[in-house]
Amino acid sequence: MARERMTLAELFRRHGVDPGALPHTSASPPDSEVRKRITQAPLQPCAACARGKFVVWVGQYGSIPSTRITLVDEAEARTLAVWPDPE
């Protein structure tokens, strides 16, 4: 089933909404400004990302003899996870 293509203004009119009556929002910043904000923002560690990488690393390197993988929170100086489990 093919979908009909229409502009947003046409969609509004079809449903009885006058696009000119909608409140105007501020314009989005240009892409260069958005990129600048993203690249200059300080990196925040993501616990979910770190745990995901830990699982991947165990899968990738776990078969190597004497492998030990440790997930450490450097900001709090504490160990979050160790593989294999300490005996």
N, C-alpha and C positions, 0 to 999 in steps of 0.2 A: 504494500500500500504506500503510494507516494505521498509525501507531506507537502503541503502548500508552503511556499516561502513568502514571507512578508516582512516588512520593516516593523520596528517596535511601534512607530506612530500608527501604522495600519492596524496592528494588533489592538492598540488602545481604542482606536476609532470603532473597530468591529465590536468591542465590548462596551461602547457608549462612553468612553472616557476621552475628554479633550486633552491632548498632550500639552497644549499651551497652558492649561489650568494647573498643571502639576508644578509643585515647588521646584525651583532650580537649586541644585547643589553646587558646591564649589568645584571648580575644575580639578581634575587629578593632576598631580605634579608630573612634569615630563619624565620620561624613562631614565634620562641621565641623572636626574635628582633622586629617583628611587634607587638606582644602582649605587649612587654615592652613599645614601643612607644605609643600605645593606652592607656595603663593603667597609664602612667606617664604624659600624656597630660592634661593640665588644662581643666576643664569642661567649656564649653561655653553654656550659656543659649540659648535656642532656642525659639523664640517668637511663632512660629507655634506650637511647642510642648506644651508650656504653655497654649495657647488658646485652644488647643485640650483637654487638661486636664480640663480646666475650664468648657468647654461644658459637658464633661463626669461627672464632679462633680455636676454640676447643675442637670443633669439627675439622678444621684444616690441619691443626698441628698436634692434635691429641694422639695420633698414631705414632709419632716420633718418640723413640725410647727416652725416658727421663725428662719428658716435657713437663713443665710446671707453668701454669698460667695464673696470674694474680691480677684482680681488678682492684685498683686503689683509688680512693677519693683523695686527690692531692691537696685539696683545699682544707680538708679536715684531718688529713694524715691518718686515715684508717683504711683497713683492708675490707672490701665489700664482698669479694668472692675469691675462692681459690679452687683450682682444678689440678690434679685430682684432690678429692677431699683429704685433708690432713688426717693422719692416722694417730 
